[in-house]
Amino acid sequence: MGPRGHRWGPGRGWGGPGGRGSGRGGWQQADLPSADDASAWFAGRLPDSWFTESPVVVVDREEITVVGTLPPLEGEFADDAARAAAESGRISRFREDTREERIEIARQAEHRYGRKVAWGAKLGNTEELFTTLSVPVMTRLRQEERLVLDTLVDAGVARSRSEALAWAVRLVGEHADEWLSELRGAMSKVEDLRAKGPEL
């Protein structure tokens, strides 16, 4: 999936920026609107002619990413490279043709969910994201952890510690997607149980 994050149940995110312990509900910050229904909302709000199926909606604390599948191309192509170029061109045309309406839908969604909206489209083997957020995340690392980042920089895998950290996060996400999905599911169950519990 790349930098967009990971897919989990329809429209469910990790909660507010305050994270764990930020009020009743653990991971859900009280002043951040719930995005549990984001997938359904976009499925109902988007024009039927845009995508061939309901879009994939990924939510985190800052952003909602909406990626839809475009109708397949017609005709024959000389080779895979020519098909990929045609797919990219069609995605570019979709981006331009729908710009104003996407801006309006994003404005409504941002008001509803308190998060920025990013768009993308998929056609055949080509998937492109139009505009996504790059959010800085501050952390403190011990020497042994810093040495891991420095090794990646020295080896030319990354240009800086921050880029090395981003690379490491992507690598974990790619190889631990099933475990992360189970973890998010367990967190959601805990959130539901806490919401049903007595007031303290």
Stockholm file with secondary structure:
# STOCKHOLM 1.0

chainA/1-200         MGPRGHRWGPGRGWGGPGGRGSGRGGWQQADLPSADDASAWFAGRLPDSWFTESPVVVVDREEITVVGTLPPLEGEFADDAARAAAESGRISRFREDTREERIEIARQAEHRYGRKVAWGAKLGNTEELFTTLSVPVMTRLRQEERLVLDTLVDAGVARSRSEALAWAVRLVGEHADEWLSELRGAMSKVEDLRAKGPEL
#=GR chainA/1-200 SS CGGGCCCCSTTCCCCCTTCTTSSTTTTSCTTSCCCTTHHHHHHHHSCTTTCSSCCEEEECSSEEEEEEECCCCCSCCSSHHHHHHHHHHHHHHHHHHTHHHHHHHHHHHHHHHSSEEEEEEEETTEEEECCCCCCCCCCCCCHHHHHHHHHHHHTTSCSSHHHHHHHHHHHHHHHSHHHHHHHHHHHHHHHHHHHHSCCC
#=GC SS_cons         CGGGCCCCSTTCCCCCTTCTTSSTTTTSCTTSCCCTTHHHHHHHHSCTTTCSSCCEEEECSSEEEEEEECCCCCSCCSSHHHHHHHHHHHHHHHHHHTHHHHHHHHHHHHHHHSSEEEEEEEETTEEEECCCCCCCCCCCCCHHHHHHHHHHHHTTSCSSHHHHHHHHHHHHHHHSHHHHHHHHHHHHHHHHHHHHSCCC
//
